[in-house]
Amino acid sequence: MSTIKTNTLTGTTSAGSIVVTAEGGSNTTNLQQGLAKAWVNFDGTATDAAARDGFNNSSMTDVGTGLYTLTISNAMNSTNSMVASGLCTDDGSTNNHVANLSLDRTGSGGSPFTTTTVGFNTCFETSGASLNDMDFVTVAIHGDLA
């Protein structure tokens, strides 16, 4: 087995594009498109939405009960090239609810994205979808960096 050690990979036809052949050998994927561009794991019950760990984010803001904003350090290319996903749950010791993470943090139906922020909320679905702080919240952002 060989080992390759490097700090930089550069595509031969396009500097920012590395094509990876899939396990089956016939399909390919673009390496950059498959990478998370930002992510965070945080405690939503802490007074400052304390991040346990993260990548490419400068801060988490606790906007209110169950309302948060993730600020991205290196901007995304546009709001149209962003995809966010996440999960949340409470610790289960006092509440046994189904938890939900939604991108529409304001409930207004407007866009939760700017090129440097993502707004979202957490709630218990089984209690009338009321906003609640959660013990474990994870969010990942995919798309194109600027």
N, CA, C and O atoms as a DFTB+ gen file, in Angstrom:
584 C
 N C O
     1  1       0.840      -1.170       0.000
     2  2       0.000       0.000       0.000
     3  2       0.883       1.230       0.000
     4  3       1.904       1.270       0.687
     5  1       0.494       2.233      -0.769
     6  2       1.237       3.483      -0.850
     7  2       0.548       4.559      -0.033
     8  3      -0.666       4.529       0.163
     9  1       1.334       5.498       0.434
    10  2       0.803       6.635       1.174
    11  2       1.190       7.909       0.457
    12  3       2.353       8.104       0.106
    13  1       0.216       8.779       0.237
    14  2       0.473      10.081      -0.361
    15  2       0.284      11.122       0.729
    16  3      -0.755      11.165       1.387
    17  1       1.288      11.955       0.913
    18  2       1.196      13.039       1.891
    19  2       1.345      14.356       1.154
    20  3       2.319      14.576       0.434
    21  1       0.352      15.241       1.348
    22  2       0.382      16.541       0.689
    23  2      -0.451      17.531       1.480
    24  3      -1.329      17.138       2.248
    25  1      -0.182      18.791       1.296
    26  2      -0.990      19.836       1.912
    27  2      -1.960      20.463       0.924
    28  3      -2.901      21.144       1.331
    29  1      -1.744      20.242      -0.382
    30  2      -2.575      20.876      -1.402
    31  2      -2.840      19.904      -2.541
    32  3      -1.928      19.230      -3.020
    33  1      -4.097      19.839      -2.972
    34  2      -4.471      19.098      -4.173
    35  2      -4.970      20.110      -5.184
    36  3      -5.791      20.965      -4.853
    37  1      -4.482      20.022      -6.417
    38  2      -4.901      20.923      -7.474
    39  2      -5.291      20.103      -8.689
    40  3      -4.547      19.221      -9.118
    41  1      -6.471      20.400      -9.248
    42  2      -6.915      19.702     -10.443
    43  2      -6.052      20.055     -11.644
    44  3      -5.472      21.139     -11.697
    45  1      -5.965      19.145     -12.610
    46  2      -5.144      19.404     -13.794
    47  2      -5.871      20.254     -14.831
    48  3      -5.232      21.048     -15.523
    49  1      -7.189      20.109     -14.957
    50  2      -7.922      20.909     -15.939
    51  2      -8.534      22.157     -15.318
    52  3      -8.726      23.158     -16.007
    53  1      -8.839      22.111     -14.042
    54  2      -9.382      23.258     -13.319
    55  2      -8.812      23.209     -11.911
    56  3      -8.982      22.216     -11.203
    57  1      -8.142      24.265     -11.506
    58  2      -7.418      24.250     -10.237
    59  2      -8.300      23.869      -9.061
    60  3      -7.831      23.200      -8.140
    61  1      -9.560      24.274      -9.064
    62  2     -10.435      24.000      -7.937
    63  2     -11.322      22.800      -8.126
    64  3     -12.328      22.674      -7.427
    65  1     -10.996      21.913      -9.039
    66  2     -11.872      20.784      -9.326
    67  2     -11.088      19.481      -9.342
    68  3     -10.208      19.280     -10.178
    69  1     -11.418      18.607      -8.412
    70  2     -10.816      17.278      -8.340
    71  2     -11.927      16.261      -8.544
    72  3     -12.901      16.259      -7.791
    73  1     -11.804      15.403      -9.536
    74  2     -12.798      14.387      -9.819
    75  2     -12.355      13.085      -9.158
    76  3     -11.200      12.675      -9.278
    77  1     -13.294      12.438      -8.455
    78  2     -13.016      11.172      -7.777
    79  2     -13.880      10.101      -8.420
    80  3     -15.089      10.281      -8.566
    81  1     -13.266       8.985      -8.807
    82  2     -14.003       7.863      -9.386
    83  2     -14.699       7.096      -8.271
    84  3     -14.092       6.795      -7.243
    85  1     -15.975       6.782      -8.477
    86  2     -16.784       6.088      -7.480
    87  2     -16.312       4.653      -7.290
    88  3     -15.503       4.140      -8.063
    89  1     -16.826       4.025      -6.260
    90  2     -16.438       2.652      -5.919
    91  2     -16.672       1.675      -7.058
    92  3     -15.900       0.732      -7.235
    93  1     -17.737       1.891      -7.838
    94  2     -18.056       1.001      -8.951
    95  2     -17.168       1.187     -10.165
    96  3     -17.160       0.339     -11.057
    97  1     -16.417       2.285     -10.217
    98  2     -15.465       2.504     -11.285
    99  2     -15.962       3.293     -12.474
   100  3     -15.146       3.769     -13.264
   101  1     -17.292       3.458     -12.644
   102  2     -17.767       4.158     -13.827
   103  2     -18.284       5.565     -13.530
   104  3     -18.169       6.443     -14.385
   105  1     -18.837       5.803     -12.372
   106  2     -19.340       7.126     -12.025
   107  2     -18.271       7.944     -11.319
   108  3     -17.370       7.398     -10.682
   109  1     -18.384       9.256     -11.443
   110  2     -17.434      10.139     -10.769
   111  2     -18.187      11.193      -9.978
   112  3     -19.369      11.442     -10.215
   113  1     -17.496      11.799      -9.050
   114  2     -18.052      12.910      -8.288
   115  2     -16.979      13.971      -8.141
   116  3     -15.786      13.671      -8.169
   117  1     -17.410      15.212      -7.986
   118  2     -16.480      16.310      -7.776
   119  2     -16.207      16.409      -6.285
   120  3     -17.138      16.590      -5.499
   121  1     -14.972      16.297      -5.891
   122  2     -14.596      16.291      -4.483
   123  2     -15.079      17.534      -3.750
   124  3     -15.630      17.427      -2.655
   125  1     -14.884      18.709      -4.333
   126  2     -15.270      19.954      -3.667
   127  2     -16.767      20.027      -3.418
   128  3     -17.189      20.527      -2.375
   129  1     -17.581      19.539      -4.349
   130  2     -19.037      19.598      -4.198
   131  2     -19.534      18.688      -3.080
   132  3     -20.612      18.919      -2.533
   133  1     -18.778      17.677      -2.740
   134  2     -19.206      16.743      -1.709
   135  2     -18.777      17.094      -0.301
   136  3     -19.167      16.419       0.652
   137  1     -17.986      18.134      -0.156
   138  2     -17.481      18.500       1.171
   139  2     -18.423      19.469       1.873
   140  3     -18.993      20.358       1.241
   141  1     -18.583      19.292       3.185
   142  2     -19.305      20.290       3.974
   143  2     -18.436      21.538       4.029
   144  3     -17.241      21.450       4.312
   145  1     -19.028      22.699       3.761
   146  2     -18.270      23.953       3.770
   147  2     -18.277      24.615       5.135
   148  3     -17.437      25.469       5.419
   149  1     -19.225      24.226       5.984
   150  2     -19.269      24.702       7.372
   151  2     -20.127      23.721       8.159
   152  3     -21.042      23.110       7.606
   153  1     -19.834      23.569       9.447
   154  2     -20.673      22.755      10.313
   155  2     -20.453      23.167      11.759
   156  3     -19.436      23.770      12.104
   157  1     -21.426      22.830      12.597
   158  2     -21.320      23.128      14.019
   159  2     -22.113      22.097      14.812
   160  3     -23.152      21.608      14.368
   161  1     -21.598      21.783      15.990
   162  2     -22.271      20.943      16.978
   163  2     -22.316      21.799      18.233
   164  3     -21.269      22.168      18.765
   165  1     -23.520      22.123      18.719
   166  2     -23.583      23.025      19.867
   167  2     -24.695      22.659      20.842
   168  3     -25.601      21.889      20.524
   169  1     -24.600      23.232      22.037
   170  2     -25.584      23.076      23.097
   171  2     -26.529      24.265      23.028
   172  3     -26.146      25.381      23.379
   173  1     -27.753      24.041      22.582
   174  2     -28.724      25.111      22.442
   175  2     -29.344      25.556      23.753
   176  3     -30.075      26.546      23.785
   177  1     -29.063      24.833      24.851
   178  2     -29.609      25.238      26.148
   179  2     -28.661      26.161      26.896
   180  3     -29.049      26.773      27.890
   181  1     -27.425      26.266      26.430
   182  2     -26.453      27.157      27.073
   183  2     -26.855      28.604      26.817
   184  3     -27.493      28.900      25.807
   185  1     -26.492      29.495      27.713
   186  2     -26.897      30.894      27.576
   187  2     -26.308      31.558      26.347
   188  3     -26.859      32.548      25.867
   189  1     -25.205      31.043      25.822
   190  2     -24.587      31.639      24.640
   191  2     -24.526      30.671      23.458
   192  3     -23.711      30.856      22.554
   193  1     -25.380      29.637      23.453
   194  2     -25.376      28.624      22.383
   195  2     -23.958      28.127      22.134
   196  3     -23.455      28.195      21.013
   197  1     -23.327      27.635      23.175
   198  2     -21.917      27.256      23.139
   199  2     -21.640      26.120      22.161
   200  3     -22.229      25.044      22.261
   201  1     -20.733      26.372      21.208
   202  2     -20.335      25.354      20.242
   203  2     -19.425      24.337      20.913
   204  3     -18.466      24.696      21.597
   205  1     -19.739      23.055      20.705
   206  2     -18.854      21.983      21.162
   207  2     -17.673      21.854      20.200
   208  3     -16.533      21.631      20.607
   209  1     -17.985      22.001      18.911
   210  2     -16.963      21.939      17.875
   211  2     -17.587      22.464      16.588
   212  3     -18.810      22.547      16.478
   213  1     -16.759      22.817      15.625
   214  2     -17.279      23.318      14.369
   215  2     -16.171      23.551      13.370
   216  3     -14.987      23.412      13.674
   217  1     -16.588      23.910      12.163
   218  2     -15.663      24.182      11.073
   219  2     -16.206      25.348      10.260
   220  3     -17.390      25.370       9.924
   221  1     -15.358      26.311       9.942
   222  2     -15.683      27.484       9.123
   223  2     -16.867      28.274       9.684
   224  3     -17.718      28.754       8.936
   225  1     -16.904      28.397      10.999
   226  2     -17.910      29.283      11.577
   227  2     -17.256      30.143      12.639
   228  3     -16.423      29.676      13.416
   229  1     -17.647      31.409      12.659
   230  2     -17.035      32.341      13.595
   231  2     -17.859      32.502      14.858
   232  3     -17.323      32.881      15.900
   233  1     -19.166      32.218      14.784
   234  2     -19.974      32.346      15.993
   235  2     -21.319      31.667      15.840
   236  3     -21.797      31.414      14.734
   237  1     -21.909      31.384      16.980
   238  2     -23.294      30.944      17.101
   239  2     -23.993      32.019      17.916
   240  3     -23.475      32.439      18.951
   241  1     -25.149      32.469      17.476
   242  2     -25.897      33.478      18.221
   243  2     -27.221      32.884      18.670
   244  3     -27.975      32.343      17.860
   245  1     -27.498      32.986      19.951
   246  2     -28.779      32.576      20.507
   247  2     -29.715      33.772      20.376
   248  3     -29.626      34.722      21.154
   249  1     -30.614      33.728      19.389
   250  2     -31.486      34.851      19.077
   251  2     -32.676      34.908      20.035
   252  3     -33.234      35.981      20.266
   253  1     -33.062      33.775      20.588
   254  2     -34.196      33.667      21.498
   255  2     -34.465      32.200      21.736
   256  3     -33.708      31.354      21.259
   257  1     -35.513      31.874      22.456
   258  2     -35.829      30.479      22.734
   259  2     -36.000      29.707      21.434
   260  3     -36.906      29.989      20.650
   261  1     -35.123      28.732      21.211
   262  2     -35.180      27.901      20.017
   263  2     -34.787      28.589      18.729
   264  3     -34.985      28.022      17.655
   265  1     -34.233      29.798      18.793
   266  2     -33.838      30.551      17.592
   267  2     -32.337      30.790      17.590
   268  3     -31.782      31.250      18.588
   269  1     -31.675      30.484      16.481
   270  2     -30.216      30.579      16.407
   271  2     -29.771      31.111      15.057
   272  3     -30.480      30.994      14.058
   273  1     -28.577      31.702      15.046
   274  2     -27.931      32.100      13.803
   275  2     -26.498      31.593      13.820
   276  3     -25.748      31.855      14.760
   277  1     -26.125      30.865      12.776
   278  2     -24.751      30.403      12.566
   279  2     -24.081      31.399      11.643
   280  3     -24.594      31.670      10.557
   281  1     -22.944      31.953      12.049
   282  2     -22.185      32.879      11.200
   283  2     -21.004      32.128      10.599
   284  3     -20.195      31.536      11.314
   285  1     -20.921      32.164       9.273
   286  2     -19.904      31.443       8.516
   287  2     -18.682      32.340       8.331
   288  3     -18.820      33.497       7.933
   289  1     -17.496      31.822       8.613
   290  2     -16.258      32.602       8.511
   291  2     -15.915      32.969       7.080
   292  3     -15.677      34.140       6.784
   293  1     -15.885      31.986       6.185
   294  2     -15.577      32.205       4.770
   295  2     -16.882      32.146       3.996
   296  3     -17.538      31.105       3.967
   297  1     -17.266      33.245       3.372
   298  2     -18.586      33.392       2.748
   299  2     -18.853      32.350       1.672
   300  3     -17.942      31.848       1.013
   301  1     -20.126      32.049       1.523
   302  2     -20.586      31.189       0.443
   303  2     -20.720      32.040      -0.822
   304  3     -20.795      33.266      -0.741
   305  1     -20.749      31.398      -1.978
   306  2     -20.828      32.104      -3.260
   307  2     -22.142      32.859      -3.421
   308  3     -22.144      34.015      -3.843
   309  1     -23.248      32.221      -3.092
   310  2     -24.556      32.864      -3.165
   311  2     -25.532      32.088      -2.291
   312  3     -25.262      30.952      -1.904
   313  1     -26.656      32.704      -1.988
   314  2     -27.664      32.005      -1.195
   315  2     -28.338      30.902      -2.006
   316  3     -28.932      29.988      -1.434
   317  1     -28.249      30.981      -3.330
   318  2     -28.848      29.950      -4.181
   319  2     -28.012      28.685      -4.257
   320  3     -28.503      27.653      -4.713
   321  1     -26.750      28.741      -3.818
   322  2     -25.894      27.558      -3.876
   323  2     -25.692      26.938      -2.500
   324  3     -24.781      26.132      -2.310
   325  1     -26.533      27.308      -1.542
   326  2     -26.383      26.800      -0.178
   327  2     -27.445      25.751       0.141
   328  3     -28.612      25.881      -0.230
   329  1     -27.003      24.712       0.839
   330  2     -27.903      23.687       1.356
   331  2     -27.526      23.471       2.815
   332  3     -26.352      23.296       3.141
   333  1     -28.519      23.485       3.682
   334  2     -28.271      23.262       5.107
   335  2     -29.076      22.062       5.567
   336  3     -30.208      21.849       5.132
   337  1     -28.476      21.282       6.452
   338  2     -29.187      20.164       7.057
   339  2     -28.764      20.069       8.506
   340  3     -27.706      20.569       8.887
   341  1     -29.579      19.436       9.300
   342  2     -29.223      19.317      10.699
   343  2     -30.185      18.457      11.474
   344  3     -31.238      18.051      10.982
   345  1     -29.793      18.192      12.697
   346  2     -30.589      17.404      13.619
   347  2     -30.515      18.030      14.990
   348  3     -29.558      18.734      15.312
   349  1     -31.535      17.772      15.805
   350  2     -31.494      18.254      17.175
   351  2     -32.275      17.304      18.062
   352  3     -33.156      16.582      17.595
   353  1     -31.946      17.310      19.346
   354  2     -32.672      16.506      20.323
   355  2     -32.453      17.081      21.706
   356  3     -31.464      17.769      21.960
   357  1     -33.382      16.794      22.592
   358  2     -33.155      17.139      23.991
   359  2     -32.513      15.943      24.659
   360  3     -32.382      14.885      24.043
   361  1     -32.112      16.091      25.901
   362  2     -31.401      15.000      26.577
   363  2     -32.320      13.879      27.014
   364  3     -31.841      12.819      27.417
   365  1     -33.630      14.081      26.945
   366  2     -34.576      13.022      27.264
   367  2     -34.822      12.806      28.745
   368  3     -35.664      11.982      29.105
   369  1     -34.118      13.516      29.618
   370  2     -34.287      13.267      31.048
   371  2     -35.588      13.852      31.581
   372  3     -36.188      13.275      32.488
   373  1     -36.033      14.965      31.050
   374  2     -37.275      15.577      31.525
   375  2     -38.313      15.682      30.432
   376  3     -39.499      15.823      30.731
   377  1     -37.916      15.619      29.195
   378  2     -38.844      15.720      28.072
   379  2     -38.612      14.552      27.137
   380  3     -37.472      14.164      26.882
   381  1     -39.681      14.004      26.638
   382  2     -39.550      12.900      25.698
   383  2     -40.344      13.260      24.441
   384  3     -41.390      12.673      24.165
   385  1     -39.834      14.226      23.691
   386  2     -40.527      14.752      22.527
   387  2     -39.749      14.445      21.252
   388  3     -38.546      14.190      21.292
   389  1     -40.446      14.474      20.131
   390  2     -39.796      14.430      18.828
   391  2     -39.303      15.840      18.537
   392  3     -40.086      16.788      18.585
   393  1     -38.026      15.993      18.238
   394  2     -37.439      17.308      18.010
   395  2     -37.362      17.589      16.517
   396  3     -37.245      16.672      15.705
   397  1     -37.428      18.866      16.169
   398  2     -37.392      19.281      14.775
   399  2     -36.472      20.490      14.626
   400  3     -36.501      21.404      15.449
   401  1     -35.658      20.489      13.576
   402  2     -34.824      21.635      13.242
   403  2     -35.323      22.177      11.911
   404  3     -35.459      21.426      10.945
   405  1     -35.595      23.464      11.857
   406  2     -36.138      24.077      10.654
   407  2     -35.301      25.290      10.264
   408  3     -34.790      25.994      11.136
   409  1     -35.157      25.541       8.968
   410  2     -34.397      26.693       8.505
   411  2     -35.161      28.000       8.615
   412  3     -34.544      29.064       8.651
   413  1     -36.480      27.952       8.668
   414  2     -37.269      29.178       8.722
   415  2     -37.353      29.658      10.170
   416  3     -38.366      29.452      10.838
   417  1     -36.297      30.292      10.648
   418  2     -36.212      30.643      12.068
   419  2     -37.200      31.702      12.499
   420  3     -37.518      31.791      13.685
   421  1     -37.698      32.509      11.573
   422  2     -38.599      33.591      11.954
   423  2     -40.062      33.221      11.798
   424  3     -40.933      33.914      12.325
   425  1     -40.346      32.144      11.085
   426  2     -41.725      31.774      10.825
   427  2     -42.377      32.662       9.777
   428  3     -43.578      32.548       9.531
   429  1     -41.600      33.547       9.157
   430  2     -42.155      34.496       8.195
   431  2     -42.187      33.938       6.776
   432  3     -42.805      34.535       5.895
   433  1     -41.535      32.811       6.543
   434  2     -41.470      32.245       5.202
   435  2     -40.362      32.846       4.369
   436  3     -40.190      32.443       3.218
   437  1     -39.595      33.799       4.899
   438  2     -38.488      34.419       4.185
   439  2     -37.268      33.522       4.157
   440  3     -37.240      32.492       4.829
   441  1     -36.258      33.900       3.388
   442  2     -35.044      33.115       3.280
   443  2     -34.259      33.145       4.588
   444  3     -34.057      34.215       5.162
   445  1     -33.821      31.994       5.059
   446  2     -33.012      31.943       6.274
   447  2     -31.528      32.176       5.991
   448  3     -30.725      32.199       6.924
   449  1     -31.141      32.351       4.700
   450  2     -29.746      32.444       4.310
   451  2     -29.308      33.863       3.970
   452  3     -30.072      34.638       3.395
   453  1     -28.073      34.194       4.329
   454  2     -27.277      35.200       3.641
   455  2     -26.020      34.437       3.249
   456  3     -25.919      33.252       3.564
   457  1     -25.076      35.050       2.588
   458  2     -23.860      34.322       2.208
   459  2     -22.952      34.050       3.404
   460  3     -22.005      33.271       3.292
   461  1     -23.226      34.680       4.546
   462  2     -22.400      34.461       5.734
   463  2     -23.188      34.034       6.972
   464  3     -22.598      33.864       8.039
   465  1     -24.505      33.856       6.856
   466  2     -25.290      33.416       8.009
   467  2     -26.370      32.423       7.599
   468  3     -26.856      32.429       6.468
   469  1     -26.728      31.571       8.556
   470  2     -27.853      30.657       8.394
   471  2     -28.674      30.733       9.671
   472  3     -28.167      30.493      10.766
   473  1     -29.942      31.069       9.518
   474  2     -30.840      31.120      10.663
   475  2     -31.705      29.878      10.713
   476  3     -32.137      29.378       9.675
   477  1     -31.964      29.372      11.920
   478  2     -32.790      28.178      12.058
   479  2     -33.420      28.148      13.437
   480  3     -33.031      28.899      14.332
   481  1     -34.406      27.266      13.596
   482  2     -35.038      27.105      14.893
   483  2     -35.111      25.646      15.282
   484  3     -34.961      24.756      14.445
   485  1     -35.345      25.411      16.564
   486  2     -35.539      24.064      17.086
   487  2     -36.848      24.050      17.866
   488  3     -37.173      25.000      18.578
   489  1     -37.593      22.955      17.718
   490  2     -38.872      22.858      18.425
   491  2     -39.216      21.404      18.710
   492  3     -38.642      20.482      18.132
   493  1     -40.165      21.229      19.614
   494  2     -40.738      19.911      19.880
   495  2     -41.983      19.771      19.031
   496  3     -42.931      20.539      19.196
   497  1     -42.000      18.810      18.129
   498  2     -43.152      18.611      17.264
   499  2     -44.374      18.154      18.040
   500  3     -45.505      18.472      17.669
   501  1     -44.154      17.415      19.105
   502  2     -45.275      16.835      19.836
   503  2     -45.909      17.786      20.832
   504  3     -46.858      17.411      21.521
   505  1     -45.406      19.012      20.925
   506  2     -46.031      19.977      21.835
   507  2     -46.512      21.197      21.054
   508  3     -46.294      22.337      21.465
   509  1     -47.164      20.945      19.929
   510  2     -47.701      22.038      19.130
   511  2     -46.648      22.808      18.378
   512  3     -46.865      23.971      18.038
   513  1     -45.508      22.195      18.107
   514  2     -44.401      22.819      17.369
   515  2     -43.937      24.108      18.033
   516  3     -43.554      25.058      17.351
   517  1     -43.970      24.142      19.352
   518  2     -43.483      25.324      20.059
   519  2     -41.965      25.332      20.082
   520  3     -41.338      24.283      20.227
   521  1     -41.369      26.518      19.938
   522  2     -39.917      26.656      19.942
   523  2     -39.359      26.282      21.311
   524  3     -39.889      26.678      22.349
   525  1     -38.277      25.510      21.285
   526  2     -37.607      25.081      22.509
   527  2     -36.117      25.004      22.270
   528  3     -35.676      24.673      21.169
   529  1     -35.340      25.306      23.292
   530  2     -33.896      25.099      23.226
   531  2     -33.616      23.601      23.335
   532  3     -34.284      22.894      24.090
   533  1     -32.637      23.127      22.588
   534  2     -32.275      21.705      22.587
   535  2     -30.853      21.525      23.097
   536  3     -29.999      22.394      22.923
   537  1     -30.617      20.377      23.730
   538  2     -29.300      20.073      24.274
   539  2     -28.273      19.761      23.189
   540  3     -27.101      20.117      23.314
   541  1     -28.714      19.101      22.136
   542  2     -27.800      18.678      21.081
   543  2     -28.326      19.163      19.736
   544  3     -29.398      18.752      19.292
   545  1     -27.558      20.044      19.090
   546  2     -27.944      20.590      17.786
   547  2     -26.739      20.474      16.860
   548  3     -25.633      20.872      17.225
   549  1     -26.949      19.931      15.665
   550  2     -25.896      19.839      14.666
   551  2     -26.419      20.403      13.354
   552  3     -27.550      20.122      12.956
   553  1     -25.592      21.201      12.684
   554  2     -25.965      21.814      11.411
   555  2     -24.765      21.715      10.473
   556  3     -23.632      21.979      10.875
   557  1     -25.020      21.333       9.219
   558  2     -23.975      21.279       8.191
   559  2     -24.424      22.092       6.986
   560  3     -25.589      22.043       6.591
   561  1     -23.486      22.844       6.401
   562  2     -23.753      23.675       5.237
   563  2     -22.945      23.142       4.057
   564  3     -21.733      22.953       4.162
   565  1     -23.614      22.902       2.945
   566  2     -22.968      22.492       1.704
   567  2     -23.227      23.551       0.645
   568  3     -24.167      24.336       0.765
   569  1     -22.407      23.576      -0.380
   570  2     -22.574      24.536      -1.468
   571  2     -21.218      25.019      -1.949
   572  3     -20.199      24.362      -1.740
   573  1     -21.220      26.173      -2.595
   574  2     -20.006      26.728      -3.176
   575  2     -19.497      27.903      -2.345
   576  3     -20.241      28.839      -2.055
   577  1     -18.225      27.844      -1.969
   578  2     -17.610      28.979      -1.290
   579  2     -17.353      30.096      -2.304
   580  3     -17.172      29.839      -3.494
   581  1     -17.341      31.325      -1.819
   582  2     -17.088      32.476      -2.698
   583  2     -15.680      32.451      -3.230
   584  3     -15.290      33.341      -3.986
